[in-house]
């Protein structure tokens, strides 16, 4: 994939053009954004009080977002050519709906650039991508203590799935399960 033509990554399903709504721009990430993506994710981890588990590097993002098999896509928000926010997302599939959707893994705007419409523009762009691809839903998780984010998402019509609990298995537990070693 070429850094010169960011639309190549999206060409098969949706071409994302750079969107400008003065004074910021929303555009698809390119490989040379890998360091900026890593930096923004570190800032997000600090904000979420999870910096002790954030270990992703620019090389990880370069390999997994722009390598031979990209696992996710990223939108970058810029002010004066500097990355100030991002949305990292990937496709999912709903068996009940029988159609794909998008999962927003991370949405982050640096604190000094909040309340300027950047987060809303990132979500609006993701909603448009979701619809343009014929997908049925856009979903994400939010930490239950993050009241500013919860209020922001509710203001756009999103609501929690209160009857669902997210489960996760990772690291040693994942390795144990893969090897058939699990707690009874």
Secondary structure, 3 states (H helix, E strand, C coil): CCCCCHHHHHCCCCCCCCEEECCEEEEECCHHHHHHHHHHHHHHHHHCCCCCCCCCCHHHHHHHHHCCCCCCEEEEEEECCEEEEEEEEEEEEECCCCEEEEEEEEEEECHHHCCCCHHHHHHHHHHHHHHHCCCCCEEECCCCCCHHHHHHHHHCCCCCCCCCCCCCCCHHHHHHHHCCCCCC
